[in-house]
């Protein structure tokens, strides 16, 4: 298979998405939207309006209008929007997605309520965004990056990029780049402006996570960009004769299929939606089709960007003994695990054995810089022993200069044969 560069793939992906938009104007009329719970660390819970209240959250759960997400001590979460914009929640934070809709012209509109705690917003400016905190409201129609927190006494806004307008009891307040506004929640008209930003313990986490997305999603301008950075980190695109452009995760073995691990999660108005347990498992389960290609295994074909899927699609000739996904019977709203299920993420392990068939499970985002090389090694030997770096920093003595792929790369992995891990891994892939 010939290797396909990221920039070339991004161009083709954009073309396909544009064709779908022009060919299917129903997209503009649709008000339905879902966004993605793109990272879960520690204790994170979600309330999907099912009547069950808050329940454990896990990676790749859809976020729909009316959903609430909250983190507990040491819990962190990231929510990724369609254009790649992100909202990051620090420990002891609760947010409500009061509006996730679209205008008649197809403009996406997001309104978030920060109920308590601290959040980081890195908004890319392609869609309209509003954030309510304390008595204040931020409305954005341009790109901006900021940190906001609220408590019973004070609400703070620190702006890292662009200017941010705040409307509240004191009127309109313009907070410029590298400045901080503090709003007294006990006095409607009182606020102060500071010409600096005091560093918070999780600033480095936010900065490195943003840099990760920037690095692995660059050159992608599709209106459906969420999940792209993880796909480019955990897998590669190849041009397959007779099929065209196809994507495959690294470390896939002969017996692996993309529906082995995940969970069915119920949402009012939508029914059961499948959430993949794989760290890259968003776009290939919401758009396009999975196919089993002889000699290559399961691969994903892009397409169908006019609407998202509640159940992932597969097409073509299926392998022997393949068991298709079957949604739970109607009448229950409990989460139903498939395989290992979408378990809650915990602390990053310091030692990981990569096997053919793991497909990226157990590898924290950005923790290893050479997955393509490791993929070739696992294809030859059956496994690789690695020591990943933590997934971005949780604290720092000074702000990070941004994500650097080589930082924390594995140290002298031991690679060898294993009778317990036979099979082959995907050997194609683009260099990032």
Residue pairs with C-beta under 8 A, 6 or more apart in sequence:
1 238
1 239
1 240
1 296
1 428
2 238
2 239
3 236
3 238
3 428
3 429
3 430
3 431
4 236
4 237
4 238
4 239
4 245
4 430
5 430
6 218
6 219
6 220
6 232
6 237
6 430
6 432
7 219
9 237
9 245
9 430
10 219
10 220
10 221
10 222
11 219
12 245
12 302
13 220
13 222
13 302
14 220
14 221
14 222
16 302
16 303
16 305
17 222
17 223
17 224
17 305
20 27
20 303
20 304
20 305
20 306
21 27
21 223
21 305
21 306
23 306
24 306
24 307
26 306
26 307
27 106
27 306
27 307
28 102
28 104
28 105
28 106
29 104
29 106
30 102
30 307
31 101
31 102
33 64
33 65
33 82
33 100
33 101
33 102
33 108
34 62
34 63
34 64
34 100
34 270
34 273
34 308
35 62
35 63
35 79
35 80
35 81
35 82
35 97
35 100
35 110
35 226
36 60
36 61
36 62
36 63
36 79
36 80
36 81
36 226
36 227
36 282
37 46
37 57
37 58
37 59
37 60
37 61
37 62
37 63
37 69
37 77
37 78
37 79
38 59
38 60
38 78
38 79
38 80
38 86
38 226
38 227
38 230
38 282
39 59
39 76
39 77
39 78
39 209
39 345
39 365
39 391
40 57
40 58
40 59
40 76
40 77
40 344
40 345
41 74
41 75
41 76
41 77
41 345
41 346
41 391
42 71
42 72
42 73
42 74
42 75
42 76
42 91
42 344
42 345
42 346
42 347
43 71
43 72
43 73
43 74
43 75
43 344
44 56
44 57
44 69
44 70
44 71
44 72
44 75
44 76
44 77
44 89
44 344
45 54
45 55
45 56
45 57
45 69
45 70
45 71
45 72
46 54
46 55
46 56
46 57
46 61
46 67
46 68
46 69
46 70
47 53
47 54
47 55
47 67
47 68
47 69
47 70
48 55
48 64
48 67
48 265
48 266
48 267
48 268
49 66
49 67
49 267
49 268
50 266
50 267
50 268
50 333
51 333
52 333
52 334
54 68
54 70
55 335
56 344
57 69
57 77
57 344
58 263
58 275
58 277
58 341
58 342
58 343
58 344
58 345
59 275
59 277
59 279
59 281
59 342
59 345
60 262
60 275
60 276
60 277
60 278
60 281
60 282
60 285
60 342
61 265
61 275
61 342
62 265
62 267
62 270
62 273
62 275
63 69
63 79
63 97
63 100
64 97
64 100
64 267
64 269
64 270
65 97
65 98
65 99
65 100
65 101
66 96
66 97
66 98
67 96
67 97
68 94
68 95
68 96
68 97
68 115
69 77
69 79
69 89
69 94
69 95
69 97
70 89
70 93
70 94
70 95
71 77
71 89
71 90
71 91
71 92
71 93
71 94
71 117
72 91
72 92
73 91
73 92
74 91
75 89
75 91
75 92
76 88
76 89
76 90
76 91
76 202
76 205
76 394
77 88
77 89
78 86
78 87
78 88
78 89
78 209
79 86
79 87
79 88
79 89
80 86
80 213
80 226
80 227
80 282
81 87
81 108
81 110
81 127
81 226
82 108
82 127
82 223
82 224
82 225
82 226
83 108
83 124
83 126
83 127
83 223
83 225
83 226
84 124
84 213
84 217
84 220
84 225
84 226
84 228
84 229
85 121
85 122
85 123
85 124
85 126
85 127
85 129
86 120
86 121
86 122
86 209
86 210
86 213
87 95
87 112
87 119
87 120
87 121
88 119
88 120
88 121
88 122
88 205
88 206
88 209
89 95
89 117
89 118
89 119
90 117
90 118
90 119
90 120
90 202
91 117
92 116
92 117
93 114
93 116
93 117
93 118
93 119
94 114
94 115
94 116
94 117
95 112
95 113
95 114
95 115
95 119
96 112
96 113
96 115
97 110
97 111
97 112
98 111
98 112
98 113
98 132
99 109
99 110
99 111
99 130
100 109
100 110
101 108
101 109
102 108
102 109
103 109
107 127
107 128
108 127
108 128
109 127
109 128
110 127
110 128
110 129
110 130
111 129
111 130
111 131
111 132
112 129
112 130
112 131
112 132
113 131
113 132
113 133
114 131
114 132
114 133
114 148
114 150
116 150
116 151
117 149
117 150
118 147
118 148
118 149
118 200
118 202
119 147
119 148
119 149
120 145
120 146
120 147
120 202
120 206
121 129
121 131
121 144
121 145
121 146
121 147
121 148
122 145
122 206
122 210
122 213
123 129
123 140
123 143
123 144
123 145
124 143
125 140
125 141
125 142
125 143
125 144
126 223
128 139
128 140
128 141
129 138
129 139
129 140
130 137
130 138
130 139
130 140
131 137
131 138
131 148
132 138
133 148
133 149
133 150
133 155
133 157
134 150
134 155
134 168
134 183
134 185
135 155
135 168
135 169
135 183
135 185
135 188
136 155
136 157
136 166
136 167
136 168
136 183
137 166
137 167
137 168
138 146
138 148
138 157
138 164
138 165
138 166
139 165
139 167
140 164
142 162
143 161
143 162
144 159
144 161
144 162
144 163
144 164
145 159
145 160
145 161
145 162
145 210
146 157
146 158
146 159
146 160
146 161
146 164
146 175
147 156
147 157
147 158
147 160
147 197
147 200
147 203
147 206
148 155
148 156
148 157
148 158
149 155
149 156
150 156
150 185
151 185
152 185
153 184
153 185
153 186
154 182
154 183
154 184
154 185
155 182
155 183
155 185
156 180
156 181
156 182
156 183
157 164
157 166
157 175
157 180
157 181
157 183
158 179
158 180
158 197
158 198
158 200
159 175
159 176
159 177
159 178
159 179
159 180
159 197
160 177
160 178
160 197
161 177
162 177
163 174
163 175
163 176
163 177
164 174
164 175
165 172
165 173
165 174
165 175
166 172
166 173
166 174
166 175
166 181
166 183
167 173
168 183
168 188
169 188
169 189
170 183
170 188
170 189
170 190
170 191
173 181
173 191
173 193
175 181
175 193
178 195
178 196
178 197
179 193
179 194
179 195
179 196
179 197
180 193
180 194
180 196
180 197
180 198
181 191
181 192
181 193
181 194
182 191
182 192
182 194
183 190
183 191
184 190
184 191
199 396
199 398
199 399
201 394
201 395
201 396
202 394
202 395
203 396
203 399
203 400
204 392
204 393
204 394
204 395
204 396
204 399
204 400
205 392
205 393
205 394
207 399
207 400
207 402
207 403
208 366
208 392
208 393
208 400
208 402
208 403
209 365
209 392
209 403
210 403
211 400
211 402
211 403
212 229
212 233
212 365
212 366
212 392
212 403
213 229
214 403
215 229
215 403
215 405
215 432
216 228
216 229
216 230
216 232
216 233
216 432
217 225
217 228
217 229
217 232
220 228
222 228
222 305
223 305
224 283
224 287
224 305
226 282
226 283
227 280
227 282
227 283
227 286
228 283
230 279
230 280
230 282
230 365
231 247
231 280
231 283
231 284
232 432
233 280
233 365
233 366
233 371
233 432
234 249
234 250
234 278
234 279
234 280
234 359
234 360
234 363
234 371
235 247
235 248
235 249
235 250
235 280
235 360
235 426
235 429
236 247
236 248
236 250
236 372
236 426
236 428
236 429
236 430
237 245
237 246
237 247
237 430
238 245
238 246
238 247
238 248
238 299
238 428
238 429
238 430
239 245
239 246
240 246
240 293
240 296
240 299
243 291
243 293
243 299
243 301
244 301
245 301
245 302
246 291
246 293
246 296
246 299
246 300
246 301
247 284
247 299
247 300
247 301
247 302
248 296
248 297
248 298
248 299
248 300
248 426
248 428
249 278
249 280
249 359
249 360
249 426
250 359
250 360
250 371
250 372
250 374
250 375
250 378
250 425
250 426
250 429
251 354
251 355
251 356
251 357
251 358
251 359
251 360
251 374
251 375
251 378
251 425
251 426
252 297
252 298
252 356
252 357
252 359
252 425
252 426
253 297
253 355
253 356
253 357
253 422
253 423
253 424
253 425
254 297
254 356
254 423
254 424
255 357
255 423
256 297
256 298
256 356
256 357
256 359
256 423
257 292
257 298
257 319
257 322
258 276
258 278
258 281
258 284
258 285
258 290
258 298
258 300
258 312
258 359
259 274
259 312
259 314
259 324
259 325
259 338
260 338
260 339
261 276
261 277
261 278
261 338
261 339
261 340
261 341
261 342
261 361
262 274
262 275
262 276
262 277
262 278
262 281
262 337
262 338
262 339
262 341
262 342
263 274
263 275
263 277
263 335
263 336
263 337
263 338
263 341
263 342
264 272
264 273
264 274
264 275
264 327
264 328
264 335
264 336
264 338
265 272
265 273
265 274
265 275
265 335
265 342
266 272
266 273
266 328
266 332
266 333
266 334
266 335
267 273
270 310
271 310
271 327
271 330
272 310
272 327
272 328
272 336
273 310
273 311
274 285
274 310
274 311
274 312
274 325
274 327
274 338
275 281
275 285
275 342
276 282
276 284
276 285
276 312
276 342
277 339
277 340
277 341
277 342
277 343
277 361
278 359
278 360
278 361
279 360
279 361
279 363
279 365
280 360
284 290
284 300
284 312
285 309
285 312
286 308
286 309
286 312
287 302
287 303
287 304
287 305
287 308
287 309
288 300
288 301
288 302
288 303
288 304
288 313
289 300
289 301
289 303
289 304
289 313
289 314
289 315
289 316
290 298
290 299
290 300
290 301
290 312
290 313
290 314
290 315
291 298
291 299
291 300
291 301
291 314
291 315
291 316
292 298
292 299
292 314
292 316
292 317
292 318
292 319
292 322
293 299
296 426
296 428
297 426
301 315
304 313
311 325
311 327
312 325
314 324
318 324
325 338
328 336
340 361
348 364
348 367
348 388
348 390
348 391
349 362
349 388
350 387
350 388
351 385
351 386
351 387
352 362
352 363
352 385
352 386
352 387
352 388
353 383
353 384
353 385
353 386
354 362
354 363
354 374
354 378
354 383
354 384
354 385
354 386
355 378
355 382
355 383
355 418
355 421
356 378
356 379
356 382
356 383
356 421
356 422
356 423
356 424
356 425
357 421
357 423
360 371
363 371
363 388
364 388
364 389
364 390
364 391
365 391
365 392
366 389
366 391
366 392
366 403
366 405
367 388
367 389
367 390
367 391
367 408
368 374
368 386
368 388
368 389
368 408
368 409
368 410
369 405
369 406
369 407
369 408
369 409
370 409
370 410
372 429
372 430
372 431
372 432
374 384
374 386
374 410
374 413
375 425
375 426
375 427
375 429
376 425
376 427
377 384
377 413
377 415
378 384
378 415
378 425
379 424
379 425
379 426
379 427
381 415
381 416
381 417
381 418
382 416
382 417
382 418
382 421
382 422
382 423
383 415
383 416
383 418
383 421
384 413
384 414
384 415
385 413
385 414
385 415
386 410
386 413
387 410
387 411
387 413
388 408
388 410
389 407
389 408
389 409
390 408
392 403
393 400
405 432
